[in-house]
Every structure is written in C-alpha cells, then in structure tokens.
Amino acid sequence: MNAQVPSSVIYDVMKTRGEEQCVLPAAIHGLSARHVVCGLAFTVEGHEDRSLSAHESLLRWAELLSRVPSASVVVCQPNTREVALMGELSARALVVKGVAAYVVDGACRDADLVEESGLPVFCTHLTPCDIVGRWTWTAFGEPVVIGTVTVSTGDLIVGDRDGIIVVPKVMASEVVAEAEALVATESEMRKAILSGMDPKQAYLKHGKF
C-alpha cells in the first residue's frame, strides 16, 4: 500500500463497510507528529510479574526483540501502565532488524533517543520506570484487545498523527484498493476547490468532502 494513504481515508473506507470499530484508543499517539505506520501486525501480550529476577526479565525481553519479524508492526498489549515497554536500546535493535513500527497500549521511555533512532513508536504516555524484575511477555502472535479493537497478527496497521486504524487481514487488500481510489477522488476535489469552484458544486461533481 502507498504509505501516503492517510488513516482518515482508511477509516472512511472501513466505515462504508460497517467496520467502524477499527480505531485504536486516541490516547495512543506517535512520539513524533511526523511518525507514520503502515505494515502487518505482529502481536505481543504480557503482564507485570514481580517474582522475576532482573536477569530473567531482561532475558525474556531480549527474546521478545529477537522474535519480532522484520518489516512487521509490533502491537503490544502489556496490561500495565506502570512500566515502559520501549526504550532507546530496544528501539535501535528493532531498527537494525528492519521493523516498521512499534505500537503499545502503554508507556515508553527515553523518548528523545527513541525518536532519534528512527523507529516510529506509538504509545499512551511516558515514564522513566523500566521492566527490570517487573514485566514479562505471555504470548506472541495471538489476538490482543486494545480498547474496543481486537488485533490479530497479519492485520494491516495504518497510522499517523490522526490515529491508528486496524484492518483485518481478510479484507485488507480490498480496503487498500478502495482507499487508493478514494485518495485519487480527493485529489480531484482538492483541485476543484483550489481552482475556485463553489464548494456545493464541487461536492455535487466529486461526491467528497
């Protein structure tokens, strides 16, 4: 898919299909307003576990980073707001692997350095608290629930400053085709408006606003 197709256009297509429950919570936003995400999901779920030693928790975190496929969009449901599920060194490791983006229903830390790494990261908030001795993964590749949306590995994830859309893999190719056609229609509408055409006449001609 053309990475320039905005999330708003993907949403419009999903809405016409009766699939409005496709938007991740608005609290999840990019560390940078410039961050965009377009790729296939690889899901991770976990929880706090304070019985772990520092070594055990870090070893399991390293295993998580090792398992992430290149070109994927990691979608993590950590089931906690207390610790950061992304930091500078982890972000740089994922960049080296060619991971497309990281989306977490939770916190990040080292925000400036993560942004500097070049990995698009979407999170709910920031905290300096780390996972050491406090968190572990429980599943890879299984469906996760974020807000009202169930995300499965292989679903298409499209996000930008407006928000993040989840497109089920069974309809992804059709939604992408419709979205790209809609972008073309919007381009014609934009040209009409910029040329001075009356907004009502432009709408009647192009059917878009």
C-alpha positions as CSV (number, residue, x, y, z in Angstrom):
1,M,0.0,0.0,0.0
2,N,1.1,3.6,-0.6
3,A,2.3,4.7,2.8
4,Q,0.9,8.2,2.0
5,V,-2.7,7.0,2.3
6,P,-3.9,8.7,5.4
7,S,-5.6,6.9,8.3
8,S,-8.6,9.1,7.8
9,V,-9.1,7.7,4.3
10,I,-8.7,4.1,5.5
11,Y,-11.3,4.9,8.2
12,D,-13.8,6.3,5.6
13,V,-13.5,3.0,3.6
14,M,-13.9,0.9,6.8
15,K,-16.9,3.0,7.8
16,T,-18.7,2.4,4.5
17,R,-18.2,-1.4,5.1
18,G,-19.8,-1.1,8.5
19,E,-16.4,-1.6,10.3
20,E,-16.3,1.4,12.5
21,Q,-14.7,-0.4,15.5
22,C,-11.3,-0.3,13.9
23,V,-9.7,2.7,15.6
24,L,-7.2,2.2,18.5
25,P,-7.8,4.5,21.5
26,A,-7.0,8.1,21.0
27,A,-4.5,8.0,23.9
28,I,-2.2,6.0,21.7
29,H,-0.2,8.6,19.7
30,G,3.2,8.9,18.0
31,L,6.2,10.2,19.9
32,S,6.6,12.5,16.9
33,A,3.8,14.1,14.9
34,R,5.8,13.0,11.8
35,H,5.6,9.3,12.6
36,V,3.5,7.2,10.3
37,V,3.0,3.4,10.3
38,C,1.9,1.1,7.6
39,G,2.5,-2.6,7.8
40,L,1.4,-6.0,9.1
41,A,0.9,-6.6,12.8
42,F,2.9,-8.9,15.0
43,T,1.1,-9.1,18.3
44,V,2.6,-9.4,21.8
45,E,0.9,-9.7,25.1
46,G,2.3,-9.7,28.7
47,H,1.8,-8.6,32.3
48,E,3.6,-7.5,35.4
49,D,5.4,-10.2,37.3
50,R,7.4,-9.1,40.3
51,S,8.6,-12.6,41.0
52,L,11.1,-12.4,38.2
53,S,14.8,-11.6,38.8
54,A,16.4,-8.8,36.9
55,H,18.2,-11.4,34.7
56,E,15.0,-13.4,34.0
57,S,13.0,-10.3,33.0
58,L,15.8,-8.9,30.7
59,L,16.4,-12.3,29.1
60,R,12.7,-12.6,28.3
61,W,12.7,-9.1,26.9
62,A,15.6,-9.8,24.7
63,E,13.8,-12.9,23.5
64,L,10.8,-10.7,22.6
65,L,13.0,-8.4,20.5
66,S,14.6,-11.5,18.8
67,R,11.2,-12.9,17.8
68,V,9.9,-9.8,16.1
69,P,9.9,-10.4,12.3
70,S,11.5,-7.8,10.1
71,A,9.1,-5.4,8.3
72,S,6.4,-6.0,10.9
73,V,4.5,-3.6,13.1
74,V,4.7,-4.7,16.7
75,V,1.4,-4.3,18.5
76,C,1.9,-4.8,22.2
77,Q,-0.8,-5.2,24.9
78,P,1.3,-5.0,28.2
79,N,-1.7,-4.9,30.5
80,T,0.1,-2.3,32.7
81,R,0.6,1.4,32.8
82,E,3.4,1.3,35.4
83,V,6.5,0.4,33.3
84,A,7.9,1.5,29.9
85,L,7.6,-1.1,27.1
86,M,10.0,0.6,24.8
87,G,13.3,2.4,25.3
88,E,16.3,3.6,23.3
89,L,18.4,0.4,23.1
90,S,15.3,-1.7,22.2
91,A,14.3,0.8,19.6
92,R,17.7,0.7,18.0
93,A,17.7,-3.1,18.0
94,L,14.3,-3.1,16.2
95,V,15.6,-0.6,13.6
96,V,18.5,-2.8,12.8
97,K,16.1,-5.7,12.3
98,G,14.1,-3.6,9.8
99,V,10.9,-3.5,12.0
100,A,8.4,-1.0,10.6
101,A,7.0,0.4,13.8
102,Y,6.1,-0.3,17.4
103,V,2.6,0.3,18.9
104,V,2.0,-0.2,22.6
105,D,-1.1,0.3,24.8
106,G,1.2,1.6,27.5
107,A,4.3,3.6,28.1
108,C,7.7,4.4,26.5
109,R,10.8,5.9,28.0
110,D,14.0,7.6,26.6
111,A,11.6,9.5,24.3
112,D,14.1,11.8,22.7
113,L,16.6,9.0,22.0
114,V,13.8,6.6,20.7
115,E,12.7,9.3,18.3
116,E,16.3,9.8,17.3
117,S,16.6,6.1,16.5
118,G,14.1,6.5,13.6
119,L,11.7,3.8,14.8
120,P,8.1,5.1,14.7
121,V,6.7,4.5,18.2
122,F,3.1,5.0,19.2
123,C,2.3,4.8,23.0
124,T,-0.1,6.2,25.6
125,H,2.4,8.0,27.8
126,L,5.9,8.3,29.1
127,T,7.5,7.0,32.3
128,P,11.1,6.5,33.4
129,C,10.2,3.2,35.0
130,D,11.7,0.1,33.4
131,I,10.6,-3.5,33.1
132,V,13.5,-5.0,35.1
133,G,12.1,-7.5,37.5
134,R,8.6,-6.3,36.8
135,W,7.2,-7.5,33.4
136,T,7.2,-10.4,31.0
137,W,5.6,-11.5,27.8
138,T,3.0,-14.2,27.9
139,A,2.1,-14.7,24.2
140,F,3.3,-13.9,20.7
141,G,1.1,-13.9,17.6
142,E,-2.1,-14.3,19.5
143,P,-5.0,-11.9,19.2
144,V,-4.8,-8.9,21.6
145,V,-7.5,-6.5,22.6
146,I,-6.7,-2.8,22.7
147,G,-9.7,-0.6,23.6
148,T,-12.6,-2.0,21.6
149,V,-10.4,-3.4,18.8
150,T,-9.1,-6.9,18.5
151,V,-5.8,-7.0,16.7
152,S,-4.5,-10.3,15.1
153,T,-1.1,-11.0,13.7
154,G,-1.2,-10.2,10.0
155,D,-3.8,-7.4,10.2
156,L,-2.9,-4.2,8.4
157,I,-1.9,-1.4,10.7
158,V,-2.2,2.2,9.3
159,G,-1.4,5.2,11.5
160,D,-0.4,8.8,11.5
161,R,-1.0,11.9,13.5
162,D,-4.8,11.4,13.4
163,G,-4.6,7.9,14.9
164,I,-4.2,4.2,14.2
165,I,-6.6,2.0,12.2
166,V,-6.6,-1.8,12.3
167,V,-7.8,-3.5,9.1
168,P,-8.5,-7.3,9.4
169,K,-6.3,-9.2,7.1
170,V,-9.2,-10.9,5.4
171,M,-10.3,-7.5,3.9
172,A,-7.0,-5.6,3.8
173,S,-6.4,-5.9,0.0
174,E,-9.9,-4.7,-0.9
175,V,-9.7,-1.8,1.7
176,V,-6.4,-0.7,0.4
177,A,-7.6,-0.7,-3.2
178,E,-10.7,1.4,-2.3
179,A,-8.6,3.8,-0.2
180,E,-6.2,4.4,-3.0
181,A,-9.1,5.1,-5.4
182,L,-10.6,7.5,-2.8
183,V,-7.3,9.4,-2.5
184,A,-7.5,10.0,-6.3
185,T,-11.0,11.3,-5.9
186,E,-9.9,13.6,-3.1
187,S,-7.1,14.9,-5.3
188,E,-9.6,15.9,-7.9
189,M,-11.8,17.6,-5.3
190,R,-8.8,19.5,-3.9
191,K,-8.0,20.8,-7.4
192,A,-11.6,21.9,-7.9
193,I,-11.6,23.8,-4.6
194,L,-8.3,25.4,-5.2
195,S,-9.4,26.5,-8.7
196,G,-12.3,28.4,-7.1
197,M,-15.2,26.1,-7.8
198,D,-18.1,26.7,-5.4
199,P,-18.0,24.1,-2.6
200,K,-21.5,22.9,-3.2
201,Q,-20.8,22.4,-6.9
202,A,-17.5,20.7,-6.2
203,Y,-19.3,18.3,-3.8
204,L,-22.0,17.5,-6.4
205,K,-19.4,16.8,-9.0
206,H,-17.0,14.7,-6.9
207,G,-19.2,13.5,-4.1
208,K,-16.5,14.1,-1.5
209,F,-15.7,16.5,1.3
